[in-house]
């Protein structure tokens, strides 16, 4: 997924505080994770042969039974020959508030009927997106995977990202039937993230954080990138299996900024946003927005989306080849087309649809104009 490009190296020191609170019967499993961290920090090992520890849990008895079945059948696999060690939450010591991810706090904050109720947590993982996309048919719809650190996160155009402690890193599964609206799902996910942040800040009495959406899948705060979304899909048995991934800087200030850094600038309050509360609020919001989207269409969410994104009225220069010359045309963004691309009007009043060219990191420097009748 495209959280932020931290490009950092990590050592096993980051996990010593985690190791201290893990029961004796699971220390061996977590020691494997620590050895992986050591190799990644220059110890000479290969991440392709590393072992990732996954802890399975569920909100209700039904999801807990699924977790037991998944573990019993060793159903979760990872690509690139990465080994997997699967544990149930009941097999590890209870986590206190100082742990990287507090599963109990997450479930206590979750009020959904489908999404997020089956959870996979890992202290260190190649990519949460790998887990849900590679095992889509083995997991219940709405299953989520969250990692404290990921070192092979997926980005646009096969870019690879390393993400440190402090990021909220998670992916989840969605199944859709209408392929025409699948491209619009990333916008629903983006909206749910921004609405979740607003909700948590409001409930905690914290300053308003005006997180904005940069089309198509980036999140910005005060002009700096704080997160991103990646949605991929496969078609099987007349349904689209969508894996949605989110990365959000919550408590890591580098390389740009994070939510808690801005809160500290705006308020003297000691309270900090927690990843568990944001991800729970995300699923609470997403479930409602998704139902509106599926039942009534994206047009029911367009007004909210346009209030949240950065681009209404934005003027963009489009470069087009005209024989041996490069011609620049100025267009003004008006909204989204039904297919999810940018709807714009040129200075010549020509209506057009703008597509990314697939090459540029900055979408607005590589847009391709398609004229509409």
C-alpha positions as CSV (number, residue, x, y, z in Angstrom):
1,X,0.0,0.0,0.0
2,X,1.2,3.5,-0.4
3,X,1.9,4.8,3.1
4,X,4.8,7.2,3.3
5,X,8.2,6.5,1.9
6,X,10.3,6.4,5.0
7,X,13.1,4.3,3.6
8,X,14.4,3.6,7.0
9,X,16.2,0.6,8.5
10,X,15.1,-1.1,11.7
11,X,16.8,-3.2,14.3
12,X,15.6,-5.7,16.8
13,X,15.8,-3.0,19.5
14,X,12.4,-1.8,18.3
15,X,10.8,-5.0,19.6
16,X,12.6,-5.6,22.9
17,X,9.7,-3.9,24.8
18,X,7.3,-6.2,23.0
19,X,9.3,-9.3,23.8
20,X,9.3,-8.6,27.5
21,X,5.6,-9.0,27.8
22,X,5.1,-12.1,25.7
23,X,4.5,-15.4,27.4
24,X,7.2,-18.0,27.5
25,X,5.4,-20.4,25.1
26,X,5.4,-17.7,22.4
27,X,8.8,-16.1,22.8
28,X,10.3,-18.4,20.2
29,X,7.8,-17.1,17.6
30,X,8.6,-13.5,18.3
31,X,12.3,-14.2,18.4
32,X,11.9,-15.1,14.7
33,X,10.5,-11.6,14.1
34,X,13.4,-10.0,16.0
35,X,15.9,-12.0,13.9
36,X,14.2,-10.8,10.7
37,X,14.6,-7.2,12.0
38,X,18.2,-7.8,12.6
39,X,18.8,-9.1,9.1
40,X,17.0,-6.1,7.6
41,X,19.2,-3.8,9.5
42,X,22.3,-5.2,7.7
43,X,22.8,-8.5,9.4
44,X,23.4,-10.3,6.1
45,X,20.2,-12.3,5.9
46,X,17.6,-12.4,3.2
47,X,14.0,-11.2,3.9
48,X,12.7,-13.7,1.3
49,X,13.3,-16.5,3.8
50,X,12.1,-14.6,6.9
51,X,9.3,-15.8,9.2
52,X,6.3,-13.4,9.9
53,X,4.2,-13.9,13.0
54,X,0.5,-13.4,12.6
55,X,-1.8,-13.2,15.6
56,X,-5.5,-14.0,14.8
57,X,-8.4,-12.6,16.8
58,X,-12.1,-12.0,16.5
59,X,-14.7,-9.7,18.0
60,X,-17.4,-12.4,18.6
61,X,-17.4,-16.1,19.1
62,X,-18.1,-16.7,15.4
63,X,-15.0,-14.8,14.3
64,X,-12.9,-16.5,17.0
65,X,-14.0,-19.9,15.7
66,X,-12.9,-18.8,12.2
67,X,-9.5,-17.8,13.7
68,X,-9.2,-21.3,15.2
69,X,-10.0,-22.9,11.9
70,X,-7.6,-20.8,10.0
71,X,-4.8,-21.7,12.4
72,X,-5.6,-25.3,12.5
73,X,-5.5,-25.6,8.7
74,X,-2.5,-23.3,8.4
75,X,-4.6,-21.5,5.8
76,X,-2.6,-18.3,5.5
77,X,0.3,-18.2,3.1
78,X,2.6,-15.4,1.9
79,X,4.2,-14.9,-1.5
80,X,8.0,-15.0,-2.1
81,X,8.5,-18.1,0.1
82,X,8.0,-16.1,3.4
83,X,7.3,-18.4,6.2
84,X,4.3,-17.8,8.5
85,X,3.9,-18.5,12.2
86,X,0.2,-18.3,13.2
87,X,-1.0,-17.7,16.8
88,X,-4.3,-17.1,18.4
89,X,-4.7,-14.0,20.6
90,X,-5.5,-16.3,23.5
91,X,-2.0,-17.9,23.1
92,X,-0.1,-14.7,23.9
93,X,0.0,-12.7,27.1
94,X,-2.5,-9.9,27.5
95,X,-1.3,-6.7,26.0
96,X,-1.2,-3.5,28.1
97,X,-1.6,0.0,26.9
98,X,2.1,0.3,26.0
99,X,2.0,-2.4,23.4
100,X,2.2,-1.4,19.7
101,X,-1.3,-2.5,18.9
102,X,-4.0,-3.1,21.5
103,X,-6.4,-5.6,20.1
104,X,-8.8,-5.2,23.0
105,X,-9.1,-1.5,22.6
106,X,-9.7,-1.9,18.9
107,X,-12.6,-4.3,19.3
108,X,-14.1,-2.3,22.1
109,X,-14.2,0.7,19.8
110,X,-15.6,-1.3,16.8
111,X,-19.4,-1.3,16.2
112,X,-19.6,-2.9,12.7
113,X,-21.5,-5.9,11.6
114,X,-19.1,-7.0,8.9
115,X,-15.9,-5.1,8.5
116,X,-12.9,-5.4,10.9
117,X,-14.4,-8.1,13.1
118,X,-11.8,-10.7,12.1
119,X,-8.3,-9.3,12.7
120,X,-4.8,-10.4,11.9
121,X,-2.1,-8.5,13.7
122,X,1.6,-8.7,13.2
123,X,4.5,-6.9,14.9
124,X,6.5,-6.9,11.7
125,X,5.3,-8.0,8.3
126,X,6.3,-7.8,4.6
127,X,3.0,-6.2,3.6
128,X,-0.6,-6.2,5.0
129,X,-1.7,-6.1,1.4
130,X,0.1,-9.3,0.7
131,X,-1.7,-11.1,3.5
132,X,-5.3,-10.2,2.5
133,X,-4.8,-10.3,-1.3
134,X,-2.8,-13.6,-1.3
135,X,-5.3,-15.3,1.1
136,X,-8.6,-13.6,0.0
137,X,-10.6,-16.8,-0.4
138,X,-9.4,-18.1,3.0
139,X,-10.5,-15.1,5.0
140,X,-14.0,-13.8,5.7
141,X,-15.1,-10.7,3.8
142,X,-14.2,-7.7,5.8
143,X,-11.2,-9.3,7.4
144,X,-8.4,-6.9,8.3
145,X,-4.7,-7.2,8.7
146,X,-2.7,-4.6,10.7
147,X,1.1,-4.4,11.2
148,X,3.2,-2.3,13.5
149,X,6.0,-2.2,10.9
150,X,6.0,-3.4,7.2
151,X,9.1,-3.5,5.1
152,X,7.7,-4.5,1.7
153,X,4.6,-2.3,1.5
154,X,3.0,-2.0,-1.9
155,X,2.7,1.3,-3.8
156,X,1.7,2.6,-7.1
157,X,3.5,1.2,-10.2
158,X,5.0,-1.6,-8.0
159,X,6.9,0.8,-5.8
160,X,8.0,-0.7,-2.5
161,X,7.8,1.2,0.8
162,X,9.2,0.7,4.2
163,X,7.1,2.0,7.1
164,X,8.2,2.6,10.7
165,X,6.5,2.3,14.1
166,X,3.9,5.0,14.5
167,X,2.2,4.4,11.1
168,X,-1.3,2.9,11.0
169,X,-0.8,0.2,8.4
170,X,-3.7,-2.1,7.5
171,X,-5.5,-3.8,4.7
172,X,-9.0,-5.4,4.4
173,X,-11.2,-7.4,2.1
174,X,-14.2,-6.3,0.1
175,X,-16.2,-8.2,-2.4
176,X,-18.2,-6.4,-5.2
177,X,-20.3,-7.5,-8.1
178,X,-20.5,-4.5,-10.3
179,X,-17.2,-3.9,-12.0
180,X,-18.2,-0.5,-13.2
181,X,-18.1,0.9,-9.6
182,X,-15.0,-0.9,-8.4
183,X,-12.7,2.0,-9.4
184,X,-14.7,4.3,-7.2
185,X,-14.1,2.2,-4.0
186,X,-10.8,4.0,-3.3
187,X,-12.7,7.2,-3.0
188,X,-15.1,5.7,-0.4
189,X,-12.1,4.4,1.5
190,X,-10.4,7.8,1.4
191,X,-13.6,9.5,2.7
192,X,-13.9,7.0,5.5
193,X,-10.3,7.8,6.7
194,X,-10.9,11.5,6.8
195,X,-14.3,11.1,8.5
196,X,-12.8,8.7,11.0
197,X,-10.1,11.2,12.0
198,X,-12.7,13.9,12.4
199,X,-14.9,11.6,14.5
200,X,-12.1,10.6,16.9
201,X,-10.9,14.2,17.3
202,X,-14.4,15.3,18.1
203,X,-15.1,12.6,20.6
204,X,-11.8,13.3,22.4
205,X,-12.2,17.0,22.4
206,X,-9.1,17.5,20.2
207,X,-8.5,20.2,17.6
208,X,-10.0,19.6,14.2
209,X,-7.6,18.0,11.7
210,X,-8.5,19.0,8.2
211,X,-7.1,16.0,6.3
212,X,-7.7,16.4,2.6
213,X,-7.8,13.9,-0.3
214,X,-5.4,14.4,-3.2
215,X,-6.8,12.5,-6.1
216,X,-6.8,9.7,-6.5
217,X,-5.3,8.1,-3.4
218,X,-3.2,10.4,-1.2
219,X,-4.1,12.1,2.1
220,X,-2.6,15.5,2.9
221,X,-2.6,17.6,6.1
222,X,-1.3,21.2,6.0
223,X,0.1,20.7,2.6
224,X,2.1,17.5,3.5
225,X,1.4,13.9,2.7
226,X,0.3,11.9,5.7
227,X,-1.1,8.8,4.1
228,X,-2.3,6.9,1.1
229,X,-4.7,4.3,-0.2
230,X,-4.2,1.3,-2.5
231,X,-7.0,-0.8,-3.9
232,X,-6.4,-3.9,-6.1
233,X,-8.9,-6.4,-7.4
234,X,-9.1,-9.8,-9.0
235,X,-12.1,-11.3,-10.8
236,X,-13.3,-14.7,-9.7
237,X,-16.6,-16.6,-9.8
238,X,-18.4,-13.5,-11.2
239,X,-17.3,-11.3,-8.3
240,X,-14.5,-8.8,-7.8
241,X,-12.3,-9.5,-4.8
242,X,-10.9,-6.2,-3.7
243,X,-8.0,-5.7,-1.3
244,X,-7.9,-2.2,0.1
245,X,-4.8,-1.0,1.9
246,X,-4.3,2.2,4.0
247,X,-1.2,3.8,5.4
248,X,-1.5,6.8,7.8
249,X,1.1,8.7,9.7
250,X,-0.3,8.8,13.2
251,X,2.7,9.1,15.5
252,X,5.7,9.2,13.2
253,X,6.8,12.7,12.2
254,X,9.3,11.6,9.5
255,X,9.6,11.9,6.5
256,X,6.8,14.5,6.4
257,X,4.6,15.0,9.5
258,X,1.9,13.0,11.4
259,X,-1.4,13.6,13.0
260,X,-0.1,13.7,16.6
261,X,2.6,16.3,15.7
262,X,-0.1,18.6,14.3
263,X,-2.2,18.1,17.4
264,X,0.7,19.0,19.6
265,X,1.1,22.2,17.7
266,X,-2.6,23.1,18.1
267,X,-3.3,22.0,21.6
268,X,-1.6,21.7,25.0
269,X,-3.6,18.6,25.7
270,X,-1.5,15.5,26.5
271,X,-3.9,13.2,24.7
272,X,-2.6,11.6,21.5
273,X,-4.5,9.8,18.8
274,X,-4.2,6.0,18.9
275,X,-4.0,3.8,15.9
276,X,-6.6,1.4,17.5
277,X,-9.2,4.1,17.8
278,X,-8.6,5.4,14.3
279,X,-8.9,2.1,12.6
280,X,-12.0,1.2,14.5
281,X,-13.5,4.6,13.7
282,X,-12.5,3.9,10.0
283,X,-14.4,0.7,9.8
284,X,-17.4,2.2,11.6
285,X,-17.5,5.0,9.0
286,X,-16.6,2.8,6.1
287,X,-19.4,0.3,6.7
288,X,-22.0,3.1,6.5
289,X,-20.5,4.9,3.6
290,X,-20.0,1.6,1.7
291,X,-23.7,0.7,2.1
292,X,-24.7,4.1,0.7
293,X,-22.3,3.7,-2.1
294,X,-23.5,0.2,-3.1
295,X,-27.2,0.9,-2.6
296,X,-27.5,4.4,-3.9
297,X,-24.4,5.0,-5.9
298,X,-21.4,7.3,-5.4
299,X,-23.4,10.4,-6.3
300,X,-24.8,10.2,-2.7
301,X,-21.3,10.8,-1.5
302,X,-20.0,13.2,-4.1
303,X,-20.9,16.4,-2.2
304,X,-19.0,15.2,0.9
305,X,-16.1,14.0,-1.3
306,X,-15.8,17.4,-3.1
307,X,-15.8,19.1,0.3
308,X,-12.9,16.9,1.4
309,X,-10.6,16.8,-1.7
310,X,-8.1,19.4,-2.8
311,X,-9.1,20.0,-6.4
312,X,-12.5,21.7,-7.0
313,X,-11.7,24.7,-9.3
314,X,-8.0,23.7,-9.6
315,X,-6.5,24.7,-12.9
316,X,-4.1,22.2,-14.5
317,X,-1.8,22.5,-17.5
318,X,-2.1,19.6,-19.8
319,X,0.8,19.0,-22.3
320,X,-0.2,17.4,-25.6
321,X,1.8,16.5,-28.7
322,X,0.7,18.2,-31.8
323,X,3.1,17.0,-34.6
324,X,6.6,18.1,-33.6
325,X,5.3,20.6,-31.1
326,X,4.2,20.2,-27.4
327,X,1.0,22.2,-26.9
328,X,-0.1,23.3,-23.4
329,X,-3.8,23.5,-22.6
330,X,-5.3,24.8,-19.4
331,X,-8.3,23.0,-17.9
332,X,-10.3,23.5,-14.7
333,X,-11.2,20.5,-12.6
334,X,-14.9,20.3,-11.9
335,X,-15.4,16.9,-10.2
336,X,-15.3,13.2,-11.1
337,X,-16.7,11.4,-14.1
338,X,-18.9,8.3,-13.7
339,X,-15.8,6.1,-14.2
340,X,-13.9,7.8,-11.5
341,X,-11.5,10.0,-13.5
342,X,-11.3,13.8,-13.3
343,X,-14.0,15.8,-15.0
344,X,-12.6,19.1,-16.4
345,X,-13.5,22.0,-18.7
346,X,-10.9,23.7,-20.9
347,X,-10.5,27.4,-21.5
348,X,-12.1,26.7,-24.9
349,X,-15.1,25.2,-23.1
350,X,-14.2,21.7,-24.3
351,X,-15.4,19.1,-21.7
352,X,-12.8,16.4,-21.0
353,X,-11.8,13.5,-18.8
354,X,-8.3,13.5,-17.3
355,X,-6.4,10.2,-16.8
356,X,-3.0,9.6,-15.1
357,X,-0.3,8.6,-17.6
358,X,0.9,5.8,-15.3
359,X,4.4,7.2,-15.1
360,X,4.6,10.3,-13.0
361,X,4.6,10.3,-9.2
362,X,2.8,13.6,-9.4
363,X,-0.5,12.8,-11.1
364,X,-1.0,16.5,-12.1
365,X,2.2,16.6,-14.1
366,X,1.3,13.5,-16.2
367,X,-2.4,13.8,-17.0
368,X,-3.8,12.7,-20.3
369,X,-6.8,14.5,-21.6
370,X,-9.7,12.6,-23.3
371,X,-12.3,14.8,-24.9
372,X,-15.9,14.1,-24.1
373,X,-18.9,14.8,-26.2
